[in-house]
Amino acid sequence: MITRADLSVKPVYCSLHFSPTLSFMRNTIQSIRRLAGALLIGVSIAFSSTAFADKAVFAGGCFWCMEKDFETLEGVSEAVSGFTGGTAKNPTYRGDHTGHYEAIEITYDPAVVSYQDLLDHFWVNIDPFDARGQFCDKGPSYLSAIFVANDVEKSLAEKSRQRVVDQFADQTVVTPILPSAKFFPIKGDEIHHQDYYKKSPSRYKAYRWRCGRDRRLIAIWGDQATVH
């Protein structure tokens, strides 16, 4: 026979014995939710930084400088130094890079910075009138160029070039617009060329100053120049 005393005690008994279990279950569920949320955020960040990334290739003389000029641009996640446009199958800095341009391959988020923005930034960081190279560096591999991967890039590049031609009507713009070709990143024994401005900042700054790059950019572009 169940008495009132029995009824009054059982809830306490249940509470004492099952509350820790319920509390553990609640804590476990909350932990799972937090973990799932963190994983979702991580996947979202990874997806947004890769799925919507695009690439662009420019040549503007010394790729150390071009890396620095573009990696400081918001929306650009990486600029890789290398060679493109030539006939040598495995171009290297110290070896054969016949016909190749020193260039950078840019990875960027078009939701943050557009291809047009990259073009605008490119022009004010080169000397578009130099038919022998760029700044203190002379030779075919130091020539400037825009490498386009499709008709949209080609159209935008051609229009941007024409604006420069119109702006400097008394000078000859020699920077060509070329079809994209295989890009060969610097690697192996020459990997120190990648991110050189980060790895050897003092030497990089000394080289850039001695080369007169920024002085020439200011002379051409004035306030438009984005010197570093």
C-alpha positions as CSV (number, residue, x, y, z in Angstrom):
1,M,0.0,0.0,0.0
2,I,1.4,3.4,-1.0
3,T,1.0,6.0,1.6
4,R,1.1,9.8,1.2
5,A,4.6,9.7,2.8
6,D,5.7,7.4,0.0
7,L,4.4,9.8,-2.6
8,S,6.1,12.7,-1.0
9,V,9.4,10.9,-0.8
10,K,9.6,9.4,-4.3
11,P,9.9,12.8,-6.2
12,V,12.8,13.6,-3.9
13,Y,14.3,10.2,-4.6
14,C,13.9,10.6,-8.3
15,S,15.3,14.1,-8.2
16,L,18.3,13.0,-6.2
17,H,19.1,10.1,-8.5
18,F,18.2,11.4,-12.0
19,S,19.1,15.1,-11.9
20,P,22.8,14.5,-12.4
21,T,22.0,12.3,-15.4
22,L,19.7,15.0,-16.9
23,S,22.3,17.7,-16.2
24,F,25.0,15.6,-17.9
25,M,22.7,15.1,-20.9
26,R,22.0,18.8,-21.1
27,N,25.7,19.7,-20.9
28,T,26.5,17.1,-23.5
29,I,23.8,18.4,-25.9
30,Q,25.1,22.0,-25.4
31,S,28.7,20.8,-26.1
32,I,27.6,19.1,-29.3
33,R,25.7,22.2,-30.4
34,R,28.8,24.4,-29.7
35,L,31.0,21.9,-31.6
36,A,28.6,21.8,-34.5
37,G,28.5,25.6,-34.6
38,A,32.2,25.9,-34.6
39,L,32.5,23.3,-37.4
40,L,29.9,25.1,-39.4
41,I,31.8,28.4,-39.1
42,G,35.0,26.7,-40.0
43,V,33.6,25.1,-43.1
44,S,31.9,28.4,-44.0
45,I,35.2,30.3,-43.8
46,A,37.1,27.7,-45.7
47,F,34.4,27.5,-48.4
48,S,34.2,31.3,-48.7
49,S,38.0,31.7,-49.0
50,T,38.4,29.0,-51.7
51,A,35.1,28.5,-53.6
52,F,34.8,32.1,-54.5
53,A,38.5,32.8,-55.1
54,D,39.8,33.8,-58.5
55,K,43.2,34.2,-60.0
56,A,44.9,36.9,-62.1
57,V,48.4,37.0,-63.6
58,F,50.5,40.2,-64.1
59,A,54.1,41.0,-65.0
60,G,55.6,44.2,-63.7
61,G,59.3,43.7,-63.5
62,C,60.8,42.4,-60.2
63,F,58.3,39.9,-58.7
64,W,59.5,40.7,-55.2
65,C,58.0,44.1,-55.6
66,M,54.9,43.0,-57.4
67,E,54.2,40.5,-54.6
68,K,54.4,43.3,-52.0
69,D,52.4,45.7,-54.1
70,F,49.5,43.3,-54.4
71,E,49.5,41.4,-51.1
72,T,48.9,44.7,-49.3
73,L,45.6,45.1,-51.3
74,E,42.5,44.1,-49.4
75,G,40.8,41.1,-50.9
76,V,44.1,39.6,-52.2
77,S,45.0,36.5,-50.2
78,E,48.2,35.6,-52.0
79,A,50.6,36.6,-54.7
80,V,53.0,34.0,-55.9
81,S,56.2,34.7,-57.8
82,G,57.0,32.8,-60.9
83,F,57.4,32.8,-64.6
84,T,55.0,32.6,-67.5
85,G,54.6,33.3,-71.3
86,G,57.9,31.7,-72.4
87,T,59.1,28.5,-74.1
88,A,61.4,27.0,-71.4
89,K,59.6,24.0,-69.9
90,N,60.9,24.4,-66.4
91,P,62.0,28.0,-66.0
92,T,64.2,28.9,-63.1
93,Y,65.6,32.2,-61.9
94,R,69.2,31.3,-62.2
95,G,68.7,28.9,-65.1
96,D,66.8,28.9,-68.4
97,H,63.7,31.1,-68.5
98,T,63.8,31.8,-72.2
99,G,60.9,34.0,-73.3
100,H,59.3,34.0,-69.9
101,Y,58.2,37.1,-67.9
102,E,58.8,37.4,-64.2
103,A,55.2,37.5,-63.0
104,I,52.9,37.0,-60.1
105,E,49.8,34.8,-59.8
106,I,47.3,36.6,-57.6
107,T,44.6,34.8,-55.7
108,Y,41.8,37.2,-54.8
109,D,38.2,37.3,-53.6
110,P,36.0,39.0,-56.3
111,A,33.5,39.9,-53.6
112,V,36.0,42.1,-52.0
113,V,38.3,43.3,-54.8
114,S,37.3,43.1,-58.5
115,Y,39.4,42.3,-61.5
116,Q,39.0,45.9,-62.5
117,D,40.4,47.0,-59.2
118,L,43.4,44.7,-59.8
119,L,43.9,46.3,-63.2
120,D,43.8,49.8,-61.7
121,H,46.3,48.8,-59.1
122,F,48.5,47.2,-61.6
123,W,48.9,50.2,-63.8
124,V,49.9,52.6,-61.1
125,N,52.6,50.1,-59.9
126,I,54.4,49.8,-63.2
127,D,56.1,52.0,-65.8
128,P,54.0,51.4,-68.9
129,F,56.4,53.2,-71.2
130,D,59.5,51.1,-70.6
131,A,60.2,48.9,-73.6
132,R,63.4,47.5,-72.1
133,G,62.2,46.2,-68.7
134,Q,61.1,47.9,-65.5
135,F,63.0,50.5,-63.5
136,C,66.6,49.4,-62.9
137,D,65.9,45.9,-64.2
138,K,66.4,45.5,-67.9
139,G,65.9,42.5,-70.2
140,P,63.0,40.5,-71.7
141,S,62.0,38.8,-68.4
142,Y,61.4,42.2,-66.7
143,L,59.0,43.5,-69.3
144,S,55.4,44.3,-68.1
145,A,52.3,42.5,-69.3
146,I,48.8,41.6,-68.5
147,F,47.8,37.9,-69.0
148,V,44.1,37.4,-69.6
149,A,42.3,34.1,-69.1
150,N,39.0,34.8,-70.8
151,D,37.1,37.3,-72.9
152,V,35.8,39.3,-69.9
153,E,39.3,39.8,-68.6
154,K,40.5,40.7,-72.1
155,S,37.8,43.3,-72.5
156,L,38.4,44.9,-69.1
157,A,42.2,44.9,-69.7
158,E,41.9,46.5,-73.1
159,K,39.6,49.2,-71.8
160,S,42.0,49.9,-68.9
161,R,44.9,50.1,-71.2
162,Q,43.1,52.5,-73.5
163,R,42.5,54.8,-70.5
164,V,46.2,54.9,-69.8
165,V,46.9,55.6,-73.5
166,D,44.4,58.5,-73.3
167,Q,45.9,59.8,-70.1
168,F,49.4,59.9,-71.5
169,A,48.7,60.9,-75.1
170,D,52.2,62.2,-75.6
171,Q,53.8,58.9,-74.7
172,T,53.8,55.3,-76.0
173,V,52.3,52.7,-73.8
174,V,54.1,49.4,-74.5
175,T,52.6,47.1,-71.9
176,P,50.8,44.3,-73.9
177,I,47.7,42.2,-73.1
178,L,48.6,38.6,-73.7
179,P,46.6,35.3,-73.5
180,S,47.3,33.4,-70.3
181,A,49.9,30.6,-70.4
182,K,51.1,28.1,-67.9
183,F,52.3,29.7,-64.7
184,F,55.5,28.3,-63.1
185,P,55.9,29.3,-59.5
186,I,59.4,29.7,-58.1
187,K,60.2,26.6,-56.0
188,G,62.9,24.2,-54.9
189,D,66.3,25.8,-54.3
190,E,64.9,29.2,-55.3
191,I,61.9,29.2,-52.9
192,H,63.5,32.1,-51.0
193,H,62.2,34.3,-53.8
194,Q,58.6,33.7,-52.5
195,D,57.6,36.4,-50.0
196,Y,61.1,37.9,-50.2
197,Y,59.9,41.2,-48.8
198,K,58.8,39.3,-45.6
199,K,61.8,37.0,-45.3
200,S,64.4,39.6,-46.0
201,P,62.7,43.0,-45.4
202,S,66.0,45.0,-45.0
203,R,67.4,43.7,-48.3
204,Y,64.1,44.1,-50.0
205,K,63.8,47.8,-49.0
206,A,67.4,48.5,-49.9
207,Y,66.9,46.9,-53.4
208,R,63.7,48.8,-54.0
209,W,65.2,52.1,-53.0
210,R,68.3,51.6,-55.1
211,C,66.3,50.6,-58.1
212,G,64.4,53.9,-57.9
213,R,61.0,52.1,-58.4
214,D,59.0,54.4,-56.1
215,R,60.6,57.6,-57.4
216,R,59.7,56.6,-60.9
217,L,56.2,55.6,-60.0
218,I,55.6,59.0,-58.3
219,A,57.1,60.8,-61.3
220,I,54.6,59.0,-63.6
221,W,51.5,58.7,-61.5
222,G,51.7,61.4,-58.9
223,D,49.1,61.0,-56.2
224,Q,47.8,57.8,-57.9
225,A,51.0,55.9,-57.1
226,T,50.7,53.4,-54.2
227,V,54.3,53.4,-53.1
228,H,55.5,51.5,-50.1
